[in-house]
Amino acid sequence: MEKYKFLRHTADAKFQAFGSTLEEAFINAALATASLMWDWEKIEKKIEHRIEAKGKDLKQLLNGFLEEIIYLLDSKMFLLSSLENLRIEKKGSLYVLRALFKGDKYSEKYEIYGDVKAITYNEMEIEQNAHFMVQVVVDV
């Protein structure tokens, strides 16, 4: 199964990410988001960041989760390479996501070729059929 694919969009970037579980689809959405800015496969796994995102529904959870990638880039110059131990739980009225981001701090050995300004709710979808699919439009 492919991890993600990009779709045509007039002004921004749009992708669908896939997984056999919801967690795998979220992981692949994070990799798709990172791929708009750098080649995540070329980033060394030297630094770890434990992240937590919360949302009243899965769309808000997905939005907050993907915003963590932008936040860590802006605040710590962190480039995501991979994710581990991603778990989504329902706690009371909230969904809670915890994951371990692995990557490296930006340096001249890495190329940043794009800029994601924000994750949007525009055309966001989360579907489950034979597998999970999340669709996201990001402001670039």
C-alpha positions as CSV (number, residue, x, y, z in Angstrom):
1,M,0.0,0.0,0.0
2,E,1.3,3.4,-0.8
3,K,2.0,5.8,2.1
4,Y,0.6,8.9,0.5
5,K,-0.2,10.6,-2.7
6,F,-0.5,14.3,-3.7
7,L,-3.6,15.6,-5.4
8,R,-4.2,18.6,-7.6
9,H,-5.1,21.8,-5.7
10,T,-5.4,25.3,-7.1
11,A,-3.3,27.2,-4.5
12,D,-2.2,24.9,-1.7
13,A,-0.9,21.4,-1.3
14,K,-3.4,18.5,-0.9
15,F,-2.6,14.9,-0.1
16,Q,-4.2,11.6,0.9
17,A,-2.3,9.4,3.4
18,F,-3.2,5.7,3.9
19,G,-2.8,3.0,6.5
20,S,-4.1,-0.3,7.6
21,T,-4.8,1.4,11.0
22,L,-5.8,5.0,11.8
23,E,-2.4,5.4,13.5
24,E,-0.5,4.3,10.3
25,A,-2.6,6.8,8.3
26,F,-1.7,9.6,10.7
27,I,2.0,8.6,10.5
28,N,1.9,8.7,6.7
29,A,0.1,12.1,6.8
30,A,3.0,13.4,8.9
31,L,5.6,12.0,6.4
32,A,3.6,13.6,3.5
33,T,3.6,17.0,5.4
34,A,7.4,16.8,6.0
35,S,8.0,15.8,2.4
36,L,6.6,19.2,1.3
37,M,9.5,20.8,3.1
38,W,12.4,18.3,3.1
39,D,13.3,14.7,2.1
40,W,12.4,12.9,5.4
41,E,14.2,9.8,4.2
42,K,17.6,11.7,4.2
43,I,17.3,13.1,7.7
44,E,19.4,11.3,10.3
45,K,17.6,10.1,13.5
46,K,19.7,11.9,16.1
47,I,17.1,13.7,18.2
48,E,13.8,12.6,19.7
49,H,10.8,14.6,20.6
50,R,7.8,13.2,22.5
51,I,4.7,14.9,21.3
52,E,1.1,15.0,22.5
53,A,-1.9,16.3,20.6
54,K,-5.5,16.5,21.7
55,G,-8.7,17.1,19.9
56,K,-12.5,17.0,20.4
57,D,-12.7,14.9,17.3
58,L,-10.4,13.1,14.9
59,K,-10.1,16.1,12.5
60,Q,-9.0,18.4,15.3
61,L,-6.6,15.7,16.5
62,L,-5.1,15.3,13.0
63,N,-4.8,19.1,12.7
64,G,-3.0,19.5,16.0
65,F,-0.8,16.6,15.4
66,L,0.5,17.8,12.0
67,E,0.9,21.4,13.4
68,E,3.5,19.9,15.8
69,I,5.8,19.3,12.8
70,I,5.6,23.0,11.8
71,Y,6.0,24.1,15.5
72,L,9.1,21.9,16.0
73,L,10.6,23.3,12.8
74,D,9.9,26.9,13.7
75,S,10.9,26.6,17.4
76,K,13.7,24.1,17.4
77,M,14.8,23.8,13.7
78,F,13.8,20.1,14.0
79,L,13.4,18.0,10.8
80,L,11.2,15.0,11.1
81,S,12.6,11.7,9.8
82,S,10.3,9.1,11.4
83,L,7.7,8.4,14.0
84,E,7.4,5.7,16.5
85,N,4.9,4.5,19.1
86,L,2.1,6.6,17.8
87,R,-1.1,5.9,19.9
88,I,-4.5,7.4,19.7
89,E,-6.8,7.0,22.7
90,K,-10.2,8.3,23.6
91,K,-10.1,9.8,27.0
92,G,-13.4,11.2,28.2
93,S,-14.6,13.7,25.5
94,L,-11.1,14.1,24.0
95,Y,-8.9,12.1,21.6
96,V,-5.3,12.0,22.7
97,L,-2.4,11.2,20.5
98,R,1.1,10.5,21.7
99,A,4.1,9.7,19.5
100,L,7.8,9.8,19.4
101,F,9.3,12.0,16.6
102,K,12.8,11.1,15.4
103,G,15.0,13.4,13.3
104,D,17.7,16.0,13.4
105,K,18.3,19.7,13.8
106,Y,18.5,21.6,10.6
107,S,22.1,22.1,9.3
108,E,23.7,22.9,5.9
109,K,23.8,19.1,5.1
110,Y,20.0,19.2,4.7
111,E,18.0,20.9,2.1
112,I,14.7,22.7,2.9
113,Y,12.8,23.2,-0.3
114,G,9.3,24.2,0.8
115,D,7.3,25.9,3.5
116,V,4.1,24.7,5.1
117,K,2.5,27.6,6.9
118,A,-0.5,25.9,8.4
119,I,-2.7,22.8,8.3
120,T,-6.2,23.6,7.2
121,Y,-9.6,22.0,7.8
122,N,-10.5,22.7,4.2
123,E,-11.4,19.4,2.4
124,M,-10.1,17.4,5.4
125,E,-11.4,13.9,5.4
126,I,-10.9,10.8,7.5
127,E,-12.4,7.6,6.1
128,Q,-12.3,3.9,6.9
129,N,-13.1,1.3,4.3
130,A,-10.8,-1.6,3.7
131,H,-8.1,0.7,5.1
132,F,-7.9,4.2,6.5
133,M,-7.5,7.3,4.5
134,V,-6.9,10.9,5.7
135,Q,-7.0,13.8,3.3
136,V,-5.4,17.1,4.2
137,V,-4.9,20.5,2.5
138,V,-2.0,22.5,3.8
139,D,-1.3,26.2,3.3
140,V,2.1,26.6,1.6
